[in-house]
Every structure is written in C-alpha cells, then in structure tokens.
Amino acid sequence: MSTHKPLFIFALFGLAASSATQADVLVGNYGFVGAPKPALVFAPTATGDMPPTRTLGGAANAIVSATGFTYEPVEDVVYVADFYGQAVRVFPIGARGDVPARRTLTSPYIGQPRAVIIDRAHQEMLVLGSGCCVFTYARDADGASAPFTRFLQWGGSSGSLTQLNNPGSITLLEGSDEIALSDYSSATPAVPHVLVFARSAAGNTAPVRVIEGPATQLGSYARSVVFEPSSQRLFVLANDAATGGVSRARIAVFDAGASGNTAPLRTIEGSLTGMDLQGSEYLGGMGLDPINQRLLVSINAGADSRVLAFGYGDSGNVPPALRLAGAQTQLSSPGVPLGVPDRILRSSFDP
C-alpha cells in the first residue's frame, strides 16, 4: 500500500495563448526544505524524453514541494498545495520562474497540505491537510491567522463517523454539491474506498455514501479520485497488491452516484497501459485534461518516473496517448493530481 510514502500531487491545466486552444501539463516534483523543486510545465504534445518548456519555483516564492494544484478561472490564478512548505500559494496563471506568490495561506491547521480545491460558487477553498482532515477557508484566505470556516475531522477516535484515515485526494462533484476523497480504512488489512460527503459537512459527520468492496476493483489501494463533470463520472486510480514483484494498476470508472460494493462501469488496465508497477514503483496520482479530454497518470519511480495520458472514454488494455519519461523531463517524484475546470484558460505561462 506504500502508506509510508509521502503523497504527491500533480495536475494538468488547460492553457490558452490568445485564441489558441491547448492544455499544457503542469507537474509538481516533490522537494524538501533545503532542497526545493519547482513545478514543471510541458507542452501539450510533449511525449518521450522531452525537457519542460518552463518552470515555476525559486527563492522568491518559497515553493518547496509543489505537490497539488487547482486552477481558478475568474481570478485567473493557480493554487499550489506546497506539502513540505506547509502552505497554499496562489500565483497568477501567467507566472513563471522565481516570482512571488500573490497570496500564501500558512494556517498551522493545514499542516502539510496534500491537495486544494476551489468552489467558486460558494467562494470557498477546501484544503486536504494535516494528513487526516478537510479544512474550509474563504477562497481568498491569506496568511497564518486566516480562520477556517469548517473542519471535517479525522475518523480514528472513539465515536468518530467520518471514516477519514489518511486521504490522498479530494475532488468536487459539481451539480450534487458533494466532495469525494480517496482513502483506506484503519483496519488490518486496510480496505481502500472512496468517501463521499456533502460539501458543507463538518465535524463528526458520516459520509453520505462509500464506494467499497471487492466488486469495485479498488484492489489494495485507492490512490486518487477525480470527477469529470460533462460525463458525471468518477475516475479512481488504484492498484492491487504485488504478485511476483508486479502490481497491477487500473483506472476504475464509476457513475457519480455510485455507492457500496458496486462494479465499475469499465476499467483501463493491462500490460499495454504502462501503469503496472514494478518493484518499488508506486502511483503518483491522476488529473484531468478537460480540453483534450484526457486523464493523466503519474508513476513515481525515481529516474524512471513517467506521466501517461488516456482518453476519457478509453477502456481495457490500451496504450497511453502520450508517455513522458526520461532524464530530460526532470521527473523524479511526480505526484497525485487534482481535477481542472472544463474550460479554456485565458493566458499561458508564456510572457
């Protein structure tokens, strides 16, 4: 299950220069205090051993581990969950290189944030933080003293109902006003599941439904969940326990209202996908490319780390539409993604 490893996050952002439609790939590399790593940006058609076209990071903006991103289209900014930087940093979408953040949320409650999502309809920022919980802030929260407005608590104490244990990702279900999280039970052996809550859930509140059980094909670990609004589908990235040194990984597709021990509508899996994990490799995560209708999956494998793309409608044992890998990519620790709004962005990372 690799529960001892940090959870990494990467995401794909649709970027548009003038009237052109394209979707650059923004990938966060995991860094440490004293050894920070910038976010990497790749061209939408990049594949193979290709260098990033640009980066975001440096001393001025203090990014340590750009492990989670989300794009907010009205203000035209990108929110960065900085895991070891213990902050959520906000940059104009055109930012590149060593530039200061527009805002930086450093509330001690979020600890090491793994993911951040924005609910523009309610002017809220939801942060998956402290290795356990969901903290809600005003969308424009800034600084160390910004108060959270809601707190969905850890589920491991006596009488707890949330079932939150060590969630790895969070996504907003547009239309139903819900959030879904990938997680696993605290039991031994742990059971992977997807927990769905009302967006406004707070405190010791039970999920409204749980996707869990052998029919779900979530294997031994559910790494990421993302919601695709046009199809009203949940995509879950998961993997089986290793057999003979190889762990089969898959993308399981569910209806947005799925619950219980239900089989996926379809899966993407097999030897051609490039997702199978060899030895100590593990899943980095999954994100959406709404402009090109693609899912992106990262595999964390040190020098052999890779990013793979699949179509929303893919099924079965299919090869990826693109495969980024090699020394020039600088991918050393790509991570868990967040979904991106299904719209064309107004500017690119180009000056």
KAGI-V35502 format. One line per field, one symbol per residue. ss: DSSP state (2 for helix, 1 for strand, 0 for the rest). phi: phi as a letter, one per 20 degrees, with the letter a starting at -180 (. if undefined). psi: psi as a letter, one per 40 degrees, with the letter a starting at -180 (. if undefined). Layout:
ss: ???
phi: ???
psi: ???
This chain:
ss: 000000000011001000000100111110010010101111000001000001110000000011111111000011111100001111110000100000111002220000111112220111111000111111000010000001110000000000000000111110000111111100000001111111000010000011100222001011111111000011111110001001101111111000010000011110222000110001111111100001111111022201111110000100000111102220000100000000000000000
phi: .lfeefedccbddfccdlefdbbfddceefccgnbfcffdddffefbmedffeaccqqffdmfdcfebcbddfffmcdededgfflbdddcgfefbmecfffbbecgffflefebbcddfgdlcdddeclmbcdddcggdgbneefeeebbeegdeegnfdfmfcbfdbbbeefoelcccceabfefcffdfadddcfgegbmedfffaceapfffmfmdbdfbccddffelcdddebbeffcmncdfdbdddcfgegbmedfffacdapfffmegedlefbfeqbbddffelcddcddebmfegbccccfgefbnedfffbbeapfffmfdbfcfecfcgebeeebdfff
psi: efeeiihihiihhhihhbeihigihhhhhhiihegihiihhiidehiaghiidiihiiddeehdggeiiihhddefihhhhgceefihihiideiiagiiidihhfhedebghdihihgddefihhhhifedihhhiidfiiadehiidihhiieeiheiedehcgieiiihghdefiiiihaiieihiihiihhhiideiibghiidihhiidddfebehhdihihhddefihhhhiiiiihfehhhiihhhiideiiagiiidiihiidedeehhhbeiihdaiiigddefihhhihhfbeeiihihiideiiagiiidihhiidddehdgiahiiihigihieiaei.
